[in-house]
Amino acid sequence: MPNNTPADAPPSLATLMGGLIEDTQQLIRQEVALARRELQDEWTKTKEGGTLLGGALALFALVGVLFGFTLVEVLHQFVLPNHLWACFAIVTALFGGAGAILYFAARAKLDQVHLVPPQSAASIRQDVEAVASAVGATPQSSNLVGQR
């Protein structure tokens, strides 16, 4: 007489579905946590870039005007006494170069910000492909996830 115990029986459909739902819930929680962390990182980069840009603007506004006039007067007194316009042009070019350097530094920092978190997008794409292959279907819109 064969000894059929419940431990040898395959799991029921309800048990399999419960496990699938549990795994899906855990996966979604992990994806949301990853996306939240990535968004926090992107927000930090945005704040740093904005702070750099604000610093550049403050530098031009406060120090730039007074120092510019000082340089113009020094150039006018010692280098080009009869050409005040040339002294203003030289100082303007120097300040424009410094402003351009600060602007491009801020822009480089802000270019690192991703509106779609790359790790979350890649992870979601992999999850869609895994679920689609487990179900036996081809993922139709999985290549749209994470594209700009």
Secondary structure in CASP SS format (residue, H / E / C, confidence):
PFRMAT SS
TARGET T0000
AUTHOR 0000-0000-0000
METHOD secondary structure of the structure
MODEL  1
M C 1.00
P C 1.00
N C 1.00
N C 1.00
T C 1.00
P C 1.00
A C 1.00
D C 1.00
A C 1.00
P C 1.00
P C 1.00
S C 1.00
L H 1.00
A H 1.00
T H 1.00
L H 1.00
M H 1.00
G H 1.00
G H 1.00
L H 1.00
I H 1.00
E H 1.00
D H 1.00
T H 1.00
Q H 1.00
Q H 1.00
L H 1.00
I H 1.00
R H 1.00
Q H 1.00
E H 1.00
V H 1.00
A H 1.00
L H 1.00
A H 1.00
R H 1.00
R H 1.00
E H 1.00
L H 1.00
Q H 1.00
D H 1.00
E H 1.00
W H 1.00
T H 1.00
K H 1.00
T H 1.00
K H 1.00
E H 1.00
G H 1.00
G H 1.00
T H 1.00
L H 1.00
L H 1.00
G H 1.00
G H 1.00
A H 1.00
L H 1.00
A H 1.00
L H 1.00
F H 1.00
A H 1.00
L H 1.00
V H 1.00
G H 1.00
V H 1.00
L H 1.00
F H 1.00
G H 1.00
F H 1.00
T H 1.00
L H 1.00
V H 1.00
E H 1.00
V H 1.00
L H 1.00
H H 1.00
Q H 1.00
F H 1.00
V C 1.00
L C 1.00
P C 1.00
N C 1.00
H C 1.00
L H 1.00
W H 1.00
A H 1.00
C H 1.00
F H 1.00
A H 1.00
I H 1.00
V H 1.00
T H 1.00
A H 1.00
L H 1.00
F H 1.00
G H 1.00
G H 1.00
A H 1.00
G H 1.00
A H 1.00
I H 1.00
L H 1.00
Y H 1.00
F H 1.00
A H 1.00
A H 1.00
R H 1.00
A H 1.00
K H 1.00
L H 1.00
D C 1.00
Q C 1.00
V C 1.00
H C 1.00
L C 1.00
V C 1.00
P C 1.00
P H 1.00
Q H 1.00
S H 1.00
A H 1.00
A H 1.00
S H 1.00
I H 1.00
R H 1.00
Q H 1.00
D H 1.00
V H 1.00
E H 1.00
A H 1.00
V H 1.00
A H 1.00
S H 1.00
A H 1.00
V H 1.00
G C 1.00
A C 1.00
T C 1.00
P C 1.00
Q C 1.00
S C 1.00
S H 1.00
N H 1.00
L H 1.00
V C 1.00
G C 1.00
Q C 1.00
R C 1.00
END
